[in-house]
Amino acid sequence: MQKSYLITTPIYYVNDEPHLGHAFTTLCADVYSRFLKIQRKNAFFLTGTDEHGMKIAEIAKEKGKSPKEFCDEISEKFKKTWKELSIEYDFFVRTTDKYHELAVKKFIEILKEKNQIYQKEYEGLYCVGCEKFLTEKELENGLCPHHKRAPLKLREKNYFLKIQDKLPKIKSLVETGKFKIFPEFAKKEVFGLLEQGLEDLSISRDKERVKWGIEFPGDKSQLVYVWFDALINYISSVGFARNKKKFKRWWQKSFVVHFIGKDILKFHAIFWPAMLLCAKIKTPNQLAVNGFFTVEGQKMSKTLGNVIRPKDLIERFGVDATRYLILSQFPFGEDGDIKMSKFAEKYNADLAFGLGNLVSRVLNLAKKQNINLKKTLVQKSIENEVERRKNNYQKFLINFGFYESLKEIWHLIHFCDKYIDKEKPWEKRENSKKVILNLGYCIKEISKMLSPFCPQKSKEIQEQIQEKKLEPLFKKL
C-alpha cells in the first residue's frame, strides 16, 4: 500500500488577524502538500485555529463580544485569507467545534485509564500572553521576554500528566531518526531541553480564573489547559474518537509532518510526543521548524505599525506573485529579514522581466513562425539540463528547501534566456524551429515545477502554450 502523508500547520491562535508569519508557515505546508499530490502521493493537509484560553476571553470582553462570537469572527478571517492566498487545505479545524471537544475528553479518559494523570497543588508564575507558567530563569528583569509583562503569581490545584519518564523515549526517537527534526539547530535545541530535564506537565486550569475552555472530564472546577487541548487537534481532525478507519489511515499509518515556528518547538517536540506516549498512540514522524523573521530589521508589532497582512501584498502584486515573494526571501528554517522596499524590485526582476518575459518571447517566436509548441521534440543536451535542474528541485523540495527549489527554477529561466540570445531564433535560421521547440519544452517543464508555488500562473502558462494566447503573466510595476 502506498505511503500516506499528513501535513499540518500549527493551529493559529485567534488573538489577532492573520499576518505574514502565519502566511509563511501555511504557504510552506501548502507547497509541500501540493508537491506530494503532484507526485501522486496520498496527502492530507490540515490547518485551523486555536480558540480557547484566558487571553481570548479577555480580548473578547474588551471588544464587547462573547468569546465564541470573537472566535467565529477571527476564524473566518483566517479561512478568507487562506482562500485569497490559494491555500488548498483538506480540513480546517476549530478547537471550539464539538468533535474536537469530544476528542479531548476521550484522550483524557484514556490517560486516566492508563494511570498517567494525578492532581497536586502548584505555585508558579503564569503569563497570560503565553498561556503558560514560566520559570524565574525564563524571565528578563522580572518580565516575560515575549510580552514584556510581569507574570501573575498563582497557586492552584491542577491535574498533571506524567511526562518525566517519557523523556528518555523521546530522546531515543530523535536520535534514531524515528522522530526527525529539521533543521539541525532545532534538533540540538530539543536535546538541550531534554538534558535540562522537565517537570510533569500541568494540563488543567482553575475554571474561575480562565473561564473559557473545555471542561476537564470528571471535575467541573477545572478547564483543560489550552495548549494540551490545542495539540490534540492533530488527531481530532483525522477521526480520533469518532472514525477509526480515518484515524488509522491518516494518523496511525501515515507519515506525519508538522510545520511549526521555533517559538513552539518545546510543545511539539517534547510535550506532544509525551502526551501520545502516555496514551500509547503513535508519535509524529517529523517536525519542520521555521525561523523568526523581522521587517526592515524590526520585529513585527502593532506599535511599530509594521505588521504585514497578506491581503495588502495580494492587492498590490496578485496572488501567485505574493506566494512567490514570501517564499523566495530566505531559506526555510533560518531567521531572515523582509524588506518591503525590495518586494517591487524582486517582482519586476524575477516575475515581470524574468519568467513573464521568457514565456512571452517563446510564445511570440512560435506564433510568428507558426510552430506548434504542443509537439514534444527536444535536443538531448537541453533535456539533460532540464532533468538536472528538476532532480535538484525535487531533492530540495522534499527536504523543505522551498527557497532553493525556486532558485533551481530561476536557474532554468536564466539558462533559457542565454540560449535564446545565443541561438537568435528570430533570425529564422535553419535550426530556428528546433530552438523554439526546445524552448517550448523548457517553459512547459518550468510551468510544472512552478505549480506548487504559483498554481494559477502555472496553469496560465500551459493554457497559453495550448492556445497560443499572448497575455502578460505579470504586469510590470
C-alpha positions in Angstrom: 0.0 0.0 0.0 1.3 3.5 -0.9 2.6 5.6 2.0 0.2 8.4 3.0 1.3 11.8 4.4 -0.4 14.0 7.0 0.8 17.6 6.6 -0.1 20.1 9.3 0.4 23.7 10.2 0.2 24.9 13.8 -3.4 25.9 14.5 -3.3 29.7 14.8 -4.3 31.5 18.0 -7.2 33.8 17.3 -6.0 36.7 19.3 -5.3 38.6 16.1 -5.9 38.5 12.3 -3.6 36.5 10.0 -0.2 38.2 9.3 2.9 37.4 7.2 4.2 35.0 9.8 1.1 32.9 9.7 1.2 33.1 5.9 4.8 31.9 5.6 4.3 28.7 7.6 1.0 28.0 5.9 2.4 28.5 2.4 5.3 26.2 3.1 2.9 23.5 4.2 0.6 24.2 1.2 3.5 23.9 -1.3 4.7 20.7 0.4 1.2 19.2 0.2 0.7 20.2 -3.4 4.2 18.8 -4.4 3.3 15.4 -2.8 -0.1 15.3 -4.6 1.6 16.2 -7.9 3.9 13.2 -7.3 0.7 11.1 -6.9 1.2 10.6 -3.2 -1.7 10.4 -0.8 -1.6 13.5 1.3 -4.0 15.2 3.7 -3.3 18.9 4.6 -4.6 20.2 7.9 -4.8 23.7 9.3 -7.1 25.7 11.6 -7.5 27.9 14.6 -6.8 27.6 18.4 -9.7 29.3 20.2 -9.6 28.7 24.0 -7.8 30.3 26.9 -7.8 33.3 29.2 -6.3 35.7 26.6 -9.2 35.1 24.2 -11.8 35.6 26.9 -10.1 38.9 27.9 -9.8 40.2 24.3 -13.5 39.3 23.5 -14.6 41.1 26.7 -12.6 44.2 25.6 -14.4 44.1 22.3 -17.9 43.7 23.8 -18.3 40.2 22.4 -18.7 36.7 23.7 -15.6 34.5 23.3 -17.4 32.3 20.7 -18.5 35.4 18.7 -15.0 36.7 18.7 -13.6 33.3 17.7 -16.1 32.9 14.9 -15.1 36.3 13.5 -11.3 35.7 13.6 -11.5 32.1 12.4 -13.5 33.3 9.3 -10.7 35.8 8.6 -8.1 33.0 8.6 -10.3 31.0 6.2 -10.8 34.0 3.9 -7.1 34.8 3.9 -6.1 31.2 3.0 -8.7 31.3 0.2 -7.2 34.5 -1.1 -3.7 33.0 -1.0 -4.9 29.8 -2.8 -4.1 27.7 0.2 -5.6 24.3 -0.7 -6.1 22.6 2.7 -8.2 19.4 3.1 -9.6 20.2 6.5 -9.9 23.3 8.7 -10.1 22.5 12.4 -11.5 24.8 15.1 -10.9 23.8 18.8 -14.4 25.1 19.6 -16.0 22.5 17.4 -17.9 19.7 19.2 -16.0 16.8 17.6 -12.7 18.3 19.0 -14.1 18.8 22.5 -15.2 15.1 22.5 -11.8 14.0 21.2 -10.0 16.0 24.0 -12.3 14.4 26.7 -11.7 10.9 25.2 -8.0 11.5 25.2 -8.1 12.4 28.9 -10.2 9.4 29.7 -7.6 7.2 28.1 -4.8 8.8 30.1 -6.8 8.3 33.3 -7.4 4.6 32.4 -3.6 4.2 32.0 -2.9 6.0 35.3 -1.0 8.8 33.6 -2.7 11.7 35.4 -2.5 12.9 39.0 -3.6 16.0 40.9 -1.5 18.3 43.1 -1.3 21.9 44.3 1.0 24.1 42.2 2.5 27.5 42.7 4.1 29.4 39.8 4.5 32.4 37.6 1.8 32.5 34.8 2.0 34.6 31.7 -1.5 35.2 30.2 0.0 36.2 26.8 2.0 32.9 26.6 -0.8 30.9 28.3 1.8 29.0 30.3 3.8 29.0 33.5 7.3 30.5 33.3 10.4 29.8 35.5 12.5 32.5 37.1 15.2 31.7 34.6 12.9 32.4 31.6 12.1 36.0 32.8 14.1 39.1 31.8 14.2 41.7 34.6 11.1 40.0 36.1 9.1 40.2 32.8 8.0 37.7 30.2 10.6 38.1 27.4 7.9 38.0 24.7 5.1 40.1 26.2 7.2 42.5 28.4 4.7 42.0 31.3 5.2 40.7 34.8 3.6 37.2 35.1 0.9 36.5 37.6 1.8 34.7 40.8 -0.6 31.8 41.0 -1.3 29.0 43.5 -3.9 26.4 42.5 -4.7 22.7 42.4 -4.3 21.3 38.9 -4.1 17.9 37.1 -0.7 16.8 35.8 0.5 14.4 33.1 3.4 12.1 33.9 5.8 13.1 31.2 9.2 12.8 33.0 9.6 9.1 32.5 8.8 9.6 28.7 11.7 11.9 28.1 14.3 9.1 27.5 12.0 7.5 24.9 11.6 10.9 23.1 15.4 11.3 23.1 15.7 7.8 21.6 13.1 8.6 18.9 15.1 11.7 17.9 18.5 10.0 18.0 17.4 7.1 15.8 15.6 9.3 13.3 12.2 7.8 14.0 11.2 11.4 15.0 13.1 13.7 12.6 13.6 17.3 13.5 14.6 19.8 10.7 16.8 21.9 10.7 19.7 20.8 12.8 19.6 23.9 15.2 16.1 22.8 16.3 17.2 19.2 16.9 20.1 20.5 19.1 17.7 22.7 21.0 15.5 19.7 21.7 18.4 17.7 23.0 19.3 20.7 25.2 15.8 20.8 26.7 15.8 17.1 27.3 19.2 17.3 29.1 17.8 20.0 31.4 15.0 17.7 32.5 11.4 18.8 32.6 8.7 18.6 35.3 5.4 16.8 34.7 3.0 18.8 32.6 0.2 20.8 34.2 -2.9 20.0 32.0 -5.7 21.9 33.7 -6.5 25.4 34.9 -8.9 26.7 37.5 -12.3 27.4 35.9 -13.0 30.5 38.0 -9.8 32.1 36.7 -9.7 31.0 33.0 -13.4 30.8 32.3 -13.1 29.9 28.5 -12.2 26.4 27.5 -13.1 22.7 27.6 -14.3 21.4 31.0 -12.0 18.8 32.4 -13.7 15.4 32.5 -14.9 14.5 36.0 -14.1 17.8 37.5 -16.3 20.8 36.9 -13.9 23.2 38.7 -11.2 22.7 36.1 -10.8 23.5 32.4 -8.3 21.7 30.1 -5.1 23.7 29.6 -5.3 25.5 26.3 -2.0 24.0 24.9 -2.9 20.5 25.8 -6.3 21.0 24.2 -4.8 22.6 21.1 -2.2 19.8 20.4 -5.0 17.2 20.2 -6.3 18.9 17.1 -3.8 16.9 15.0 -5.7 13.7 15.8 -9.2 15.0 16.4 -9.2 16.3 12.8 -8.5 12.9 11.4 -11.1 10.9 13.2 -9.7 10.2 16.7 -12.7 9.2 18.9 -15.2 9.2 16.1 -13.9 7.5 12.9 -11.5 4.6 13.5 -10.9 3.9 9.8 -10.0 7.6 9.0 -7.8 7.8 12.1 -5.9 4.6 11.2 -5.3 5.9 7.7 -4.3 9.5 8.3 -2.5 9.1 11.7 -1.6 5.6 12.6 -0.5 4.6 9.1 0.7 7.9 7.7 4.0 9.8 7.7 3.1 12.8 9.9 4.9 16.1 9.2 4.2 19.1 11.5 5.2 22.6 10.2 5.8 24.9 13.1 7.6 28.1 14.2 10.6 27.6 16.5 8.8 29.5 19.3 6.5 26.5 19.8 9.3 23.8 19.5 9.1 22.6 23.1 5.3 21.9 22.8 5.7 20.0 19.6 9.0 18.2 20.1 8.5 17.2 23.8 5.0 17.8 25.2 3.1 16.4 22.2 5.1 13.2 21.8 5.0 12.7 25.5 1.2 13.0 25.5 0.9 10.4 22.8 3.3 8.1 24.5 1.2 8.3 27.7 -1.8 7.4 25.7 0.1 4.7 23.7 -0.7 6.4 20.4 1.8 6.6 17.5 4.1 9.7 17.7 4.6 12.1 14.7 7.4 11.4 12.2 8.8 14.8 11.5 8.9 18.4 12.6 9.8 21.1 10.0 10.7 24.2 12.1 10.9 27.6 10.5 12.8 30.6 12.0 11.9 34.1 13.0 11.8 37.0 10.7 11.8 40.7 11.0 10.6 43.5 8.8 13.2 46.0 7.9 15.3 44.8 10.8 12.4 45.2 13.3 10.1 42.6 14.9 6.6 42.9 13.6 4.4 44.8 16.0 1.2 46.9 16.0 3.1 49.6 18.0 5.7 50.0 15.2 3.0 49.8 12.6 5.0 47.3 10.5 2.6 44.3 10.6 2.3 43.0 7.1 -1.1 41.5 6.2 -1.2 39.0 3.2 -4.2 40.9 1.7 -2.1 44.0 1.4 0.5 42.1 -0.7 -2.2 40.4 -2.8 -3.8 43.8 -3.6 -0.5 45.1 -4.9 1.2 42.1 -6.5 -1.6 39.5 -7.1 -2.0 36.0 -5.5 0.8 34.0 -7.2 3.3 36.8 -7.1 2.6 37.2 -3.3 3.2 33.4 -2.8 6.5 33.7 -4.7 7.7 36.8 -3.0 7.0 35.4 0.5 8.7 32.1 -0.2 11.7 33.4 -2.1 13.0 35.7 0.7 15.3 33.3 2.6 15.7 29.5 3.3 13.1 27.7 5.4 14.5 27.1 8.9 16.6 30.2 9.0 15.9 33.6 10.6 15.5 36.3 8.0 14.6 39.9 7.3 11.8 41.0 5.0 12.5 44.3 3.2 9.3 45.6 1.8 11.3 48.1 -0.4 12.7 45.0 -2.2 9.4 43.4 -3.0 8.6 45.5 -6.0 12.2 45.2 -7.2 12.1 41.4 -7.0 8.6 41.3 -8.6 9.9 43.2 -11.7 13.2 41.4 -11.9 12.1 37.8 -11.3 8.5 37.7 -12.5 7.7 40.5 -15.0 11.2 40.7 -16.7 12.2 37.1 -15.8 9.6 34.4 -16.0 6.9 36.6 -17.7 9.3 37.9 -20.4 10.7 34.4 -21.2 7.2 33.0 -21.7 6.2 36.0 -23.9 9.4 35.7 -26.0 8.9 32.0 -26.7 5.2 32.2 -27.5 5.8 35.2 -29.8 8.5 33.3 -31.7 6.3 30.3 -32.0 3.3 32.3 -33.2 5.4 34.3 -35.8 6.9 31.2 -37.2 3.7 29.1 -37.0 5.3 26.5 -34.7 3.1 24.1 -32.7 4.6 24.0 -29.1 2.4 21.1 -28.2 4.8 18.9 -30.1 7.4 17.2 -27.9 10.7 17.4 -29.7 13.8 18.3 -27.6 17.5 18.2 -28.1 19.3 15.8 -25.7 21.6 18.4 -24.2 18.6 20.7 -23.4 16.7 17.8 -21.9 19.7 16.9 -19.7 19.9 20.4 -18.3 16.2 20.4 -17.5 16.4 17.0 -15.9 19.4 18.1 -13.8 17.5 21.1 -12.5 14.4 19.1 -11.9 16.3 16.5 -9.9 17.9 19.2 -7.8 14.5 20.9 -7.4 12.8 17.7 -6.2 15.6 16.9 -3.7 15.4 20.3 -2.2 11.6 20.4 -2.0 11.1 17.1 -0.3 13.6 18.3 2.3 11.8 21.7 2.9 14.2 23.6 0.6 11.5 25.9 -0.8 13.9 28.8 -1.4 16.4 26.5 -3.0 13.8 24.9 -5.2 12.7 28.3 -6.5 16.4 29.0 -7.3 16.5 25.9 -9.5 13.5 27.1 -11.5 15.1 30.5 -12.0 18.4 28.9 -13.0 16.5 27.2 -15.7 14.8 30.5 -16.7 18.3 32.2 -17.0 19.6 29.2 -19.0 16.7 29.7 -21.5 17.4 33.4 -21.8 21.1 32.7 -22.6 20.1 30.0 -25.1 17.8 32.4 -26.9 20.4 35.1 -27.0 23.0 32.7 -28.3 20.8 30.9 -31.0 18.9 34.1 -32.2 15.8 32.1 -33.4 14.1 35.3 -34.6 16.6 35.4 -37.5 14.8 32.3 -38.9 18.0 30.3 -39.4 18.0 26.6 -40.4 17.8 25.4 -36.8 15.3 28.1 -35.6 12.3 25.7 -35.4 14.3 23.2 -33.3 15.5 26.0 -31.0 11.9 27.2 -30.5 10.6 23.7 -29.8 13.5 23.3 -27.3 12.3 26.5 -25.6 8.7 25.3 -25.7 9.7 22.1 -23.9 11.6 24.2 -21.3 8.7 26.5 -20.4 6.3 23.5 -20.2 8.7 22.0 -17.6 9.2 25.3 -15.8 5.4 25.6 -15.5 5.2 22.1 -14.0 7.9 22.9 -11.5 6.2 26.2 -10.7 2.9 24.5 -10.0 3.1 24.0 -6.2 4.4 27.6 -5.7 2.3 29.5 -8.2 -0.6 27.3 -9.2 -2.6 29.9 -11.2 0.3 31.1 -13.2 1.5 27.6 -13.9 -1.9 26.8 -15.3 -1.9 30.1 -17.4 1.4 29.2 -19.0 0.1 25.8 -20.0 -3.1 27.3 -21.4 -1.1 29.9 -23.4 1.0 27.2 -24.9 -2.1 25.2 -25.9 -4.0 28.2 -27.3 -1.0 30.5 -28.3 -2.6 33.3 -26.3 -0.2 36.2 -25.7 -1.2 37.8 -22.5 1.4 39.1 -20.0 1.8 36.8 -17.0 2.9 39.6 -14.7 2.3 43.3 -15.4 5.4 45.5 -14.8 5.1 47.8 -11.8 
